[in-house]
Amino acid sequence: MTKIGVLRDIKARQGVAANEIARRAYLYVARNQTLPPQVRYQAQLQLNTFGRYTRPTTVKNRCTESGRGRGIMSEFGLCRVCVPCSLLFLSALTYILRLLVPVQAESLARSNPGSAESFLVTL
């Protein structure tokens, strides 16, 4: 079952992506000191009409596996709890791939370094 925080974060990310250009345009007009105050005021009113999940500050980094909101390693998109589990899975997967790749692939990889077989051998 998906946690409500994850669903809220997905909704916020979609809202920010959908309204980013309009929000930035209104922000530019509202903060531009050279424009008349009435125009800036109207731009600020338009900014206030946007919903809650259109602000970029509502987006929170969350773990893609567990939904945790703390201890996120942004390179992986995983929390500190899930990173060791996923690394263990990847190391097991590479071990299995090495067992499945035949010995002839190594000789083929040495003769053709840009091939897919050479990629599998380097795993």
C-alpha positions as CSV (number, residue, x, y, z in Angstrom):
1,M,0.0,0.0,0.0
2,T,1.3,3.4,-1.0
3,K,1.9,5.9,1.8
4,I,-0.1,9.2,1.6
5,G,3.2,11.2,1.8
6,V,4.4,9.6,-1.4
7,L,1.1,10.3,-3.2
8,R,1.2,13.9,-2.0
9,D,4.8,14.3,-3.2
10,I,3.9,12.8,-6.7
11,K,0.9,15.2,-6.9
12,A,3.2,18.2,-5.9
13,R,5.8,17.2,-8.5
14,Q,3.1,17.1,-11.2
15,G,1.6,20.4,-10.2
16,V,5.0,22.1,-10.1
17,A,5.9,20.8,-13.6
18,A,2.5,21.8,-15.0
19,N,2.6,25.4,-13.7
20,E,6.3,26.2,-13.6
21,I,6.4,28.6,-16.6
22,A,3.4,30.6,-15.6
23,R,4.6,30.9,-12.0
24,R,8.0,32.1,-13.0
25,A,6.5,34.7,-15.4
26,Y,4.2,36.1,-12.6
27,L,7.1,36.1,-10.1
28,Y,9.3,38.0,-12.6
29,V,6.6,40.6,-13.1
30,A,5.8,40.9,-9.4
31,R,9.4,41.4,-8.4
32,N,10.4,43.7,-11.2
33,Q,10.9,47.2,-9.6
34,T,10.8,49.0,-12.9
35,L,7.2,48.1,-13.6
36,P,4.3,50.2,-12.2
37,P,2.9,49.1,-8.8
38,Q,-0.5,48.3,-10.2
39,V,0.9,45.7,-12.7
40,R,3.0,44.2,-10.0
41,Y,0.0,44.0,-7.7
42,Q,-2.0,42.2,-10.3
43,A,0.8,39.7,-10.9
44,Q,0.9,39.1,-7.1
45,L,-2.8,38.4,-7.1
46,Q,-2.4,36.0,-9.9
47,L,0.3,34.2,-8.0
48,N,-2.1,33.9,-5.0
49,T,-4.7,32.1,-7.2
50,F,-2.3,29.1,-7.8
51,G,-3.0,26.1,-5.7
52,R,-0.9,24.7,-2.8
53,Y,0.9,22.0,-4.9
54,T,2.1,24.4,-7.6
55,R,4.9,25.8,-5.3
56,P,8.3,24.2,-5.7
57,T,8.8,24.2,-1.9
58,T,6.1,21.6,-1.5
59,V,8.2,19.0,-3.3
60,K,10.1,16.8,-0.8
61,N,12.7,14.2,-1.7
62,R,11.4,10.8,-0.7
63,C,12.7,7.3,-1.0
64,T,11.4,5.5,-4.1
65,E,11.3,2.2,-2.3
66,S,9.9,2.9,1.2
67,G,8.6,6.5,1.0
68,R,10.8,7.7,3.9
69,G,11.3,11.5,3.9
70,R,14.5,11.6,5.9
71,G,18.0,10.4,5.2
72,I,17.6,10.5,1.4
73,M,20.7,10.0,-0.8
74,S,19.8,12.1,-3.9
75,E,22.2,10.2,-6.2
76,F,20.2,7.0,-5.8
77,G,16.8,8.4,-4.8
78,L,16.9,6.0,-1.8
79,C,17.0,6.4,1.9
80,R,19.9,5.3,4.1
81,V,17.9,2.2,5.1
82,C,17.2,1.0,1.5
83,V,20.6,1.7,0.0
84,P,22.4,-1.3,1.5
85,C,19.5,-3.6,0.4
86,S,19.6,-2.4,-3.1
87,L,23.4,-2.6,-3.3
88,L,23.2,-6.1,-2.0
89,F,20.7,-6.9,-4.7
90,L,22.9,-5.3,-7.4
91,S,26.0,-7.3,-6.3
92,A,24.0,-10.5,-6.3
93,L,22.7,-9.7,-9.8
94,T,26.2,-9.0,-11.2
95,Y,27.4,-12.3,-9.6
96,I,24.6,-14.2,-11.4
97,L,25.3,-12.4,-14.7
98,R,29.0,-13.4,-14.4
99,L,28.0,-17.0,-13.9
100,L,25.6,-16.9,-16.9
101,V,28.0,-15.3,-19.4
102,P,29.9,-18.0,-21.2
103,V,33.7,-18.0,-21.2
104,Q,33.7,-17.4,-25.0
105,A,32.3,-13.9,-24.4
106,E,35.5,-12.8,-22.7
107,S,37.5,-13.6,-25.8
108,L,34.9,-11.9,-28.0
109,A,35.0,-8.9,-25.7
110,R,38.7,-8.6,-26.0
111,S,38.5,-8.6,-29.8
112,N,35.6,-6.2,-29.9
113,P,35.7,-3.7,-27.0
114,G,32.6,-1.7,-27.9
115,S,30.2,-4.7,-28.0
116,A,27.4,-5.7,-25.6
117,E,29.4,-8.8,-24.6
118,S,32.3,-6.6,-23.4
119,F,29.9,-4.7,-21.3
120,L,28.6,-7.9,-19.6
121,V,32.1,-9.1,-19.0
122,T,33.1,-5.9,-17.3
123,L,30.3,-6.4,-14.8
